Amino acid sequence: MHFPDRDAIIVGDALVTHDPYTGHTGPRVVPAAATANVPQARASLVALREVSAATVLPGHGDVWTSGLDDAVTLALRAG
């Protein structure tokens, strides 16, 4: 859900900032143990780049305030 008037987006589990399986923090794709289709999850992240938002509210972990594009880049790198 995108809230342009608040420069924020709720991405749910499209990316997380806390991996409950490993304890790692920072933007990342939900682990394969909890994702039925990892390639589709990664494709969904790429699609999010069409949206601009400074604040990202993930499904798990802390709010990310360094922008959606940065979060997507880091999540794709981290896996």
Order of alpha helices (4+ residues) and beta strands (2+ residues): beta-beta-beta-beta-alpha-beta-alpha
